[in-house]
Amino acid sequence: MLTVDYDLLDLRPGMRVLDLGCGEGRHAFEAYRRGADVVAVDWGVSEVETTKRWLGAIGEAGEAGLRPDGTPARFEVVRGDLLHLPVPDGSVDRVMASEVLEHIPDDVTAMAEIFRVLKPGGRMVITVPRYGPERICWALSDEYHANEGGHIRIYRRSQLRERLASVGLVPGATHHAHALHAPFWWLKCAVGVEKEDNVAVRGYHKLLVWDLMHRPWLTRTAEKVLDPVFGKSLAIYADKPLTAVGSAPVEAERALAVG
């Protein structure tokens, strides 16, 4: 299940792409298959090992995309802190951070790190839970967000654009995704987030798995129509200017983040 639109990201073979908070690697896998050299970063040991194993399997199966010189794309998976990325300044063409920033107390420093590692003219994409659907989840269940490592904020689109701009990035296109998943999470929040044995939850989950595996016309069309209305995720793309030399002072950025 992909949230990022790789065409809007303008990801091309041979580019070096950084996947921040890669989880178990879903976005890194697609970038690798498209011929990008992938650097995947996560703090979780199990996530790092899982992503490394699956990227290796993709390469061994001959499914890695080809770089412009005809050689297979490369990958690296490392354990790292998103506030102190183990990546040199101006060294990556693209950055992806999907469903990550809502977990990080100092999100503006994370955005400044994205600015730092991007090459001038590079592009990034951030995806976060959309304000409306996420607000409903919070209203239905404290268990959904009030836990270690849970969601600590809900972004409005305008707020996210302002914070990205504060570190020197130029926000551009936005879109929404996963409308069919929003009611599923409302249902889970209503009956209990951990109650996997609930009949309605199990039935809806089977529907989502079926849709993921078969991608039938009916559900794909329904989600395309419903995404602008209550798609669960918001994706926003931003560029680092060609003339960029540094981000705005972090203290000023943090002041903005308080608002």
C-alpha angles and dihedrals in degrees: 000000000000126000097177120083103220092197091058088045086053091220112181135183114277095025119129109236128189118209108199119202086006094181107189092344108259095146094037090055093056093047090050092050088052092058100259122139103241130211109185120192131189136151094221115093094209092048091052092049094046093049092046091050095049095044088051090051091050090052093047090050090056092244098122112114121246125253119227090268090057096252121124118266117260132225141200126188119196139173109240149152113251090216091057106030117199090228129103123247116277094001106124132066098205137020128198123191110174121187092340113106095064087067097050120087093203098044095157092060088052089053090049089053090053089052091049097053097042119096115238105274091025124135134222136189128205124190123194136165110283116251101241101045091040093051089055090052091051091048092051099045139020087189089066095066111004097084138094109291092007130133111296100181143022116223129216113210093242091051093051092048090051093051093048090049091049091065094048102267122131110227117219136158124017134188141166131238145186102035091163089060096056096073089044091059092043088055093048091049091049096051098032127289093240097044098104092159094066109122095225093047092049092048094049091046090054089052091053092048091048090050091049093050100041104022094205121198094246099057094036090054092044093052093047090054095043100043094084089050103047110345105162096226133054118208121195127184125205137177133219107230117247089237095048115137102167145341128264116275109289094225089059089048091052090050088056090048091059092061 
